[in-house]
Amino acid sequence: MERKELQLQPRLQLLADLVPQGARLADIGTDHGYLPVWLLQRGRISFAIAADVGYEPLQHAVRTAQEQEVSGVEFRLCDGLRGITADEVDTVVIAGMGGETIIHILEAAEWTKMPGAYTLLLQPMTKAAELRRWLTDNGYYFTAERLVFDKDFIYPVMLVTGGEQPELTELQVRYGVDLDRDPLYGDYLQREIARLTKQIEGQRRAGDPEKRAQAEELAKLCAALEEKRKECVK
Ligand SMILES: C[S@@+](CC[C@H](N)C(=O)[O-])C[C@H]1O[C@@H](n2cnc3c(N)ncnc32)[C@H](O)[C@@H]1O
């Protein structure tokens, strides 16, 4: 029977496209192992560690590699980067988890911030602003940021390496460091404006003066986002 070629969903496809050719990759929280298997299958990389803290997800990754007849993957059952040493890889992907989990994983692997030594591809599902703030306060530098649309959501993907980041504006921390030329940035901002507008309406209706004052602060933020969004569609 002919083997069905692995296809990636858009979120994983963008990550795959951003992995440098020939990288020695660690995919942390690999789950089904789609990303390393796809990259190895196409000869884009020749070595990958597929790591997961869960036994079941790691077994899924083993099965994906077997089904796709791909070799060159090492499977590691470990928490974050704890089972991986600095000399084994030059590229680390941590995707599909909350921003706080990504922070915990990096906190336990100081070696990842060695200046310019590693390419880190981070794709938080939540708390992107907290992650950006933590990265810049903790010795990481943004080389780029991108957006991807997948199943009705727009996700940021951060490319960082160790180094000193010039101070970010509040808008960059909240809504992306280097996204102005991204074709999805206008939509990304529009979704945020819609979310904030609802929140502002609710808070303005509240009897609590503190909530109403917060609503006015949010309205200022919303106006700044609207200005930025207009620049994107020019
Ligand atoms: C939603 S899946 C994401 C899979 C894939 N990375 C993606 O982006 O589609 C999250 C995976 O991360 C794993 N995970 C969560 N916390 C982890 C940690 N501290 N270390 C390693 N893996 C972790 C989970 O077991 C799960 O398999």
The ligand as an ORCA input file, in Angstrom:
! r2SCAN-3c Opt
* xyz 0 1
  C      -0.902     20.804     22.135
  S       0.472     19.803     22.022
  C       1.440     20.679     20.822
  C       2.088     19.749     19.851
  C       2.964     20.436     18.809
  N       4.148     20.996     19.421
  C       2.187     21.499     18.081
  O       2.551     22.661     18.176
  O       1.212     21.153     17.414
  C       1.364     20.117     23.501
  C       2.354     19.031     23.840
  O       3.300     19.564     24.751
  C       3.596     18.598     25.715
  N       4.150     19.308     26.880
  C       3.497     20.104     27.743
  N       4.340     20.568     28.677
  C       5.557     20.049     28.386
  C       6.847     20.137     28.985
  N       7.063     20.841     30.085
  N       7.875     19.480     28.410
  C       7.675     18.733     27.297
  N       6.478     18.595     26.696
  C       5.442     19.251     27.233
  C       2.281     17.887     25.943
  O       2.484     16.609     26.491
  C       1.730     17.837     24.526
  O       2.104     16.668     23.855
*
